[in-house]
């Protein structure tokens, strides 16, 4: 029940954002796409160094990179690094 309420509120808020300021939504989509590319390239680099990366591409990582941008990607790898130790 709580998830339904939270989901409904999120849909309403994103609806208002889309109507009032569509440039914010476009910015978030672009940051999300760039975040996916950054995560993929970092994972390729780490794989070349024989290091298995624990940061995959999923809804949570896309959300982090969409909302926070580059600092979100850095935060994901910092969390992965601290968790791996």
Order of alpha helices (4+ residues) and beta strands (2+ residues): alpha-alpha-alpha-alpha
